[in-house]
Amino acid sequence: MVSLKLRDLRKSFGGFEVVKGVSFEVSEGEFVVFVGPSGCGKSTLLRMIAGLEEITAGELLLDGARVNDVAPDRRGLAMVFQSYALYPHMTVEQNMGFALRLAGVGKSERRRKVEQAARILQIENLLNRKPANLSGGQRQRVAIGRAIVRNPKVFLFDEPLSNLDAALRVQMRMELAALHRELKGTMIYVTHDQVEAMTMADRIVVLREGLVEQIGSPLSLYNEPVNLFVAGFIGSPKMNFLPAGLLSRDGGRVELSLSPDVRLTIDDVAETGSAQALTLGVRPDMIHVADHGPLRGQVLLVERLGNETLIHVDAGIGSEPVTVSHQGQYAVSAGEAVGLSIDTRRIHLFSPSGRRVARGLQPTQV
């Protein structure tokens, strides 16, 4: 069984540590996505796994064997880069088979493996073309095919869709998901796009400043974020964060104030210490425009997406407008005064440190 383990993996450039002790395990056949903002260390971590960056400290285990000092070409991994990295003077067939040629694989075997990968990627008719005569999506398929022919233990993808337009990215996401199902291969994928992570991953590793914030399935991260960072990073449009004052506490039940006129009660709240200022997290689809809603505000911006309408409202709470997600089309314009209600079934409460201390489950509204 192919497995990959990272034990307290660290990477420093001079005196600056960019990966600060990362530990987790990737099981055979898993599709794991590293996601996080630019500079969080996700690409550096992938390059350490590939052997393209030296590991400063910690252990990298592949099938139980330590591979920290094993050369990249001897790890049995294959990497797909953002830049495609195709040889312009070679045909598609030659590009896909080049690594096999270097490894001494015979011509007929190379041809068989290239044709097999081309069938999987549906590029059989492109084998005699050169990269200059291919579209961006076709070039990315060739780069993926070059990895497939090597039959690697683990596929590594470093933001492979970043250079494609929006429509083609959606298509390639579906194709990569289908490829994973067909090959049943272990894949590690790096992206800054949380939509890519949510739609393709079996598990997501959320990174920030070289540290793992949370690991879990896409829906577990969406429904149960451990802190403000994960709650704000996972989900589009992002979660609303509303300042809430603590009015009273009785065991695990707290009464909060969002404004002088709006109060709500949340049960099963973990210990928050002496903090009086908390943060309420509410997904945009849990806020509704309601004529007699307890929150009042002025519409600042309306984004009409056809199947969804995003309404940004200045409700006088916090420094940012409240985002409301309304399914379908909604007749409202900037400048209008509206009422808002909050469905508390999926609210979250965060301590001043950013740790989530409660998730609301009451079927009530405020």
URVEN-V688272 format. One record per residue. N is the residue number from 1. RES is the residue in one small letter. PHI is phi in degrees with one decimal (none if undefined). PSI is psi as a letter, one per 20 degrees, with the letter a starting at -180 (999 if undefined). Layout:
n->{N & N}
res->{RES & RES}
phi->{PHI & PHI}
psi->{PSI & PSI}
This chain:
n->{1 & 2 & 3 & 4 & 5 & 6 & 7 & 8 & 9 & 10 & 11 & 12 & 13 & 14 & 15 & 16 & 17 & 18 & 19 & 20 & 21 & 22 & 23 & 24 & 25 & 26 & 27 & 28 & 29 & 30 & 31 & 32 & 33 & 34 & 35 & 36 & 37 & 38 & 39 & 40 & 41 & 42 & 43 & 44 & 45 & 46 & 47 & 48 & 49 & 50 & 51 & 52 & 53 & 54 & 55 & 56 & 57 & 58 & 59 & 60 & 61 & 62 & 63 & 64 & 65 & 66 & 67 & 68 & 69 & 70 & 71 & 72 & 73 & 74 & 75 & 76 & 77 & 78 & 79 & 80 & 81 & 82 & 83 & 84 & 85 & 86 & 87 & 88 & 89 & 90 & 91 & 92 & 93 & 94 & 95 & 96 & 97 & 98 & 99 & 100 & 101 & 102 & 103 & 104 & 105 & 106 & 107 & 108 & 109 & 110 & 111 & 112 & 113 & 114 & 115 & 116 & 117 & 118 & 119 & 120 & 121 & 122 & 123 & 124 & 125 & 126 & 127 & 128 & 129 & 130 & 131 & 132 & 133 & 134 & 135 & 136 & 137 & 138 & 139 & 140 & 141 & 142 & 143 & 144 & 145 & 146 & 147 & 148 & 149 & 150 & 151 & 152 & 153 & 154 & 155 & 156 & 157 & 158 & 159 & 160 & 161 & 162 & 163 & 164 & 165 & 166 & 167 & 168 & 169 & 170 & 171 & 172 & 173 & 174 & 175 & 176 & 177 & 178 & 179 & 180 & 181 & 182 & 183 & 184 & 185 & 186 & 187 & 188 & 189 & 190 & 191 & 192 & 193 & 194 & 195 & 196 & 197 & 198 & 199 & 200 & 201 & 202 & 203 & 204 & 205 & 206 & 207 & 208 & 209 & 210 & 211 & 212 & 213 & 214 & 215 & 216 & 217 & 218 & 219 & 220 & 221 & 222 & 223 & 224 & 225 & 226 & 227 & 228 & 229 & 230 & 231 & 232 & 233 & 234 & 235 & 236 & 237 & 238 & 239 & 240 & 241 & 242 & 243 & 244 & 245 & 246 & 247 & 248 & 249 & 250 & 251 & 252 & 253 & 254 & 255 & 256 & 257 & 258 & 259 & 260 & 261 & 262 & 263 & 264 & 265 & 266 & 267 & 268 & 269 & 270 & 271 & 272 & 273 & 274 & 275 & 276 & 277 & 278 & 279 & 280 & 281 & 282 & 283 & 284 & 285 & 286 & 287 & 288 & 289 & 290 & 291 & 292 & 293 & 294 & 295 & 296 & 297 & 298 & 299 & 300 & 301 & 302 & 303 & 304 & 305 & 306 & 307 & 308 & 309 & 310 & 311 & 312 & 313 & 314 & 315 & 316 & 317 & 318 & 319 & 320 & 321 & 322 & 323 & 324 & 325 & 326 & 327 & 328 & 329 & 330 & 331 & 332 & 333 & 334 & 335 & 336 & 337 & 338 & 339 & 340 & 341 & 342 & 343 & 344 & 345 & 346 & 347 & 348 & 349 & 350 & 351 & 352 & 353 & 354 & 355 & 356 & 357 & 358 & 359 & 360 & 361 & 362 & 363 & 364 & 365 & 366}
res->{m & v & s & l & k & l & r & d & l & r & k & s & f & g & g & f & e & v & v & k & g & v & s & f & e & v & s & e & g & e & f & v & v & f & v & g & p & s & g & c & g & k & s & t & l & l & r & m & i & a & g & l & e & e & i & t & a & g & e & l & l & l & d & g & a & r & v & n & d & v & a & p & d & r & r & g & l & a & m & v & f & q & s & y & a & l & y & p & h & m & t & v & e & q & n & m & g & f & a & l & r & l & a & g & v & g & k & s & e & r & r & r & k & v & e & q & a & a & r & i & l & q & i & e & n & l & l & n & r & k & p & a & n & l & s & g & g & q & r & q & r & v & a & i & g & r & a & i & v & r & n & p & k & v & f & l & f & d & e & p & l & s & n & l & d & a & a & l & r & v & q & m & r & m & e & l & a & a & l & h & r & e & l & k & g & t & m & i & y & v & t & h & d & q & v & e & a & m & t & m & a & d & r & i & v & v & l & r & e & g & l & v & e & q & i & g & s & p & l & s & l & y & n & e & p & v & n & l & f & v & a & g & f & i & g & s & p & k & m & n & f & l & p & a & g & l & l & s & r & d & g & g & r & v & e & l & s & l & s & p & d & v & r & l & t & i & d & d & v & a & e & t & g & s & a & q & a & l & t & l & g & v & r & p & d & m & i & h & v & a & d & h & g & p & l & r & g & q & v & l & l & v & e & r & l & g & n & e & t & l & i & h & v & d & a & g & i & g & s & e & p & v & t & v & s & h & q & g & q & y & a & v & s & a & g & e & a & v & g & l & s & i & d & t & r & r & i & h & l & f & s & p & s & g & r & r & v & a & r & g & l & q & p & t & q & v}
phi->{none & -79.2 & -139.7 & -128.3 & -122.7 & -112.1 & -118.5 & 50.0 & -73.4 & -135.0 & -142.2 & -124.4 & -112.1 & 65.7 & -95.4 & -104.2 & -91.4 & -104.4 & -120.2 & -116.9 & 96.1 & -100.5 & -135.4 & -172.9 & -129.8 & -110.0 & -87.7 & -59.4 & 82.1 & -77.2 & -110.3 & -109.3 & -115.5 & -90.8 & -135.6 & 165.8 & -69.4 & -56.8 & 85.4 & -82.0 & 102.7 & -68.6 & -70.1 & -61.2 & -63.3 & -64.3 & -67.8 & -66.4 & -63.6 & -72.6 & 93.3 & -87.8 & -126.9 & -70.2 & -83.5 & -74.2 & -156.7 & 96.2 & -129.9 & -115.9 & -114.0 & -117.9 & 54.6 & 84.6 & -99.8 & -72.1 & -122.4 & -50.1 & -106.1 & -81.5 & -61.5 & -53.8 & -75.0 & -108.4 & -86.9 & 76.3 & -111.7 & -134.9 & -118.9 & -111.5 & -95.3 & -64.1 & -91.0 & 71.3 & 55.2 & -92.7 & -79.5 & -67.1 & -88.1 & -101.8 & -73.9 & -57.5 & -60.3 & -67.7 & -62.0 & -67.4 & -97.6 & -63.9 & -63.4 & -66.6 & -63.1 & -63.1 & -82.1 & 85.1 & -72.1 & -64.0 & -60.3 & -66.6 & -69.1 & -59.6 & -60.6 & -62.8 & -68.5 & -64.9 & -65.9 & -63.6 & -66.2 & -63.3 & -65.4 & -60.6 & -92.5 & 58.4 & -127.3 & -58.2 & -80.3 & -106.6 & -61.0 & -97.1 & -85.4 & -105.1 & -53.0 & -62.9 & -99.6 & -117.0 & -78.4 & -59.2 & -64.9 & -67.4 & -63.1 & -67.6 & -63.7 & -63.8 & -61.4 & -67.8 & -61.8 & -61.7 & -76.7 & -62.1 & -63.1 & -82.1 & 48.7 & -74.9 & -70.8 & -141.9 & -91.9 & -118.4 & -121.0 & -108.1 & 44.3 & -71.0 & -105.4 & -63.0 & -89.4 & -97.4 & -74.0 & -59.1 & -64.5 & -70.6 & -62.4 & -61.9 & -62.3 & -68.4 & -59.8 & -64.4 & -68.8 & -67.1 & -64.1 & -66.2 & -62.6 & -61.6 & -64.9 & -73.0 & -81.2 & 55.1 & -88.9 & -82.7 & -131.7 & -121.7 & -128.8 & -106.3 & -155.6 & -98.5 & -93.6 & -67.8 & -66.8 & -59.9 & -62.7 & -65.7 & -86.9 & -115.0 & -80.5 & -78.2 & -138.2 & -115.0 & -107.9 & -91.8 & -114.6 & -149.2 & 50.9 & 81.2 & -121.7 & -83.5 & -86.2 & -165.3 & -127.1 & 175.9 & -67.8 & -54.1 & -73.3 & -66.8 & -69.3 & -69.1 & -86.9 & -131.7 & -65.0 & -79.8 & -155.0 & -60.7 & -63.0 & -64.7 & -60.4 & -81.8 & -86.7 & -94.8 & 116.1 & -138.4 & -67.0 & -71.5 & -61.7 & -79.8 & -116.5 & -115.9 & -65.5 & -130.8 & -92.6 & -80.7 & -92.1 & -158.7 & -142.3 & -132.4 & 66.6 & -90.5 & -99.6 & -125.0 & -108.6 & -118.9 & -120.2 & -92.5 & -158.4 & -55.9 & -107.0 & -124.1 & -128.0 & -150.2 & -115.8 & -126.3 & -95.6 & 57.8 & -90.2 & -69.5 & -61.3 & -115.9 & 67.5 & -93.9 & -62.0 & -105.5 & -109.4 & -116.4 & -125.1 & -95.4 & -106.9 & -136.0 & -65.7 & -57.3 & -79.7 & -99.9 & -116.1 & -128.1 & -72.9 & -142.3 & -51.7 & -109.3 & -64.6 & -68.3 & -90.6 & -123.5 & -168.7 & -111.3 & -69.7 & -95.5 & -154.8 & -123.1 & -107.6 & -97.3 & -103.6 & 91.8 & -80.7 & -150.9 & -120.7 & -100.1 & -117.3 & -104.2 & -122.8 & -85.1 & -98.2 & 71.8 & -121.4 & 76.2 & -93.8 & -117.5 & -66.2 & -85.7 & -99.4 & -112.9 & -105.6 & -109.9 & -67.7 & 86.5 & -99.6 & -135.4 & -86.7 & -150.9 & -129.1 & -58.9 & 97.7 & -73.1 & -91.4 & -135.2 & -102.1 & -130.2 & -122.2 & -115.9 & -83.9 & -84.4 & -68.3 & -131.8 & -88.5 & -131.3 & -124.1 & -122.9 & -77.2 & -58.1 & -76.9 & 98.6 & -75.1 & -74.9 & -115.1 & -166.1 & -126.7 & -69.9 & -128.0 & -73.0 & -83.4 & -123.3 & -129.8 & -124.1}
psi->{p & p & q & p & p & p & o & l & p & q & p & q & o & c & j & o & p & h & p & l & m & p & p & r & p & p & r & p & i & q & o & p & p & p & q & r & r & p & j & i & j & g & h & g & g & g & h & g & g & h & j & i & p & p & p & g & r & a & q & o & p & o & k & i & p & p & j & g & j & p & q & g & i & j & i & k & q & p & p & p & r & h & j & g & l & q & o & h & i & q & r & g & g & h & g & h & j & g & h & h & g & h & i & j & p & q & g & h & h & g & g & g & h & g & h & g & h & h & g & h & i & l & k & h & j & j & h & j & r & q & h & h & j & q & r & g & h & g & h & h & h & g & h & h & h & h & h & g & h & i & l & r & h & p & p & p & p & n & l & i & j & h & j & q & r & g & g & h & g & g & g & h & g & h & h & h & g & h & g & g & h & g & h & k & q & p & p & p & p & p & q & i & o & h & g & g & g & h & i & h & q & g & q & p & o & p & q & p & l & j & q & p & g & q & p & r & q & g & h & h & h & g & h & l & p & i & r & h & g & g & h & h & h & p & p & p & q & r & q & p & o & p & p & p & p & o & g & r & p & n & c & j & p & q & p & q & p & h & r & h & i & o & q & q & p & p & r & l & p & r & p & j & b & j & p & i & o & r & p & p & p & p & q & h & i & j & p & q & p & p & g & k & q & h & p & q & r & p & p & h & q & p & o & o & j & f & i & q & p & p & p & p & p & o & j & j & o & a & i & q & q & p & p & p & o & p & p & a & p & p & n & q & q & p & i & q & p & q & q & q & q & p & o & j & h & l & r & q & p & q & r & h & i & i & p & p & i & q & p & p & j & p & l & r & q & 999}
